[in-house]
Amino acid sequence: MSQMIGKATHLATSAVLFLAFALFAPGLGVPQAKALSLIPISQDFKPSGKESTQTFRLENETNEPVAVVVKVMTREVSADGEETNAETKDFTVFPSQVLLNPRQSQMVRVQWRGPSAPRKELAYRIIAEQLPIKRSLEPNTHAIQIVMRYVGSVYVVPSGVRPDIAIASARGVTDARNRRMLELMFRNNGRSHGLLDELELTVAAGGSSQTLKGDQLKDMLGENILAESERQFLLPWPQGLPFTQPTVEFKYTPLR
């Protein structure tokens, strides 16, 4: 079974997703969100040896019991940033189901079961999903249960792998609203993921050039490009730059 996470998270850690389950009635009130934590939210594994097993900590920061399911799923990201996840037997998770009492924490052991010598870094998601707990309610009372879903990053990292990010192509295009855009295809030729931190682009066309950075690149800053994969980005064409075939150079602080 596969599922879509959506646009790939641009940082090594990913955001908490909230799902709400409600018992509907007139005058329904919404309580403060519950707090469940998965620590750390990103973890590297070695494909063999003692570091092929790592631990995560689940924390229930509420005054009520919390039921949680923990699983690891594959992670594939298309060029346009859509992430697809599927069930995998590459890891064992113990315990995979946890009932946390109020203010309780629980260690979860995750063990790599895949190949001992992969040729490149392998990317996965660890997901801790809170399950709704059925509770008895007094007559004419109402409740909403906020259910949390933490999506973290897991990487199986062979020795010596590094990111190697380059621009594979750059061109001017016109979108469906007839706006001039700069289309960039980044290619990570390396065997480890890389983050586009502190990115700057210098775009030259028709004898002129402009350097783009900061908010001009807000949809690209910190974006994660997995090992041996491509990511495509569309930016507004730089104002005042001739709309001809561009040459683009970039610099960034490589992070993984």
Buried (B, 14 or more C-beta within 10 A) or exposed (E): EEEEBEEBBBBBEBEBBEEEEEEEEEEEEEEEBBEBBBEBBEBBBBBEEEEBBBEBEBBBBBEEEBBBBBBBBBBBBEEEBEBBBEEBEBBEBEBEEBBBEEEBBBEBEBBBEBEEEBEBBBBBBBBBBBBEEEEEEEEEEBBBBBBBBBBBBBBBBBEEBEBBBEBBEBEBEEEEEEEBBBBBBBBBEBBBBBBBBBBBBBBBBEEEBBEBEEEBBEEBBBBBBBBBBBBBBBBEBBEEBBBEEBEBEBEBEBBB
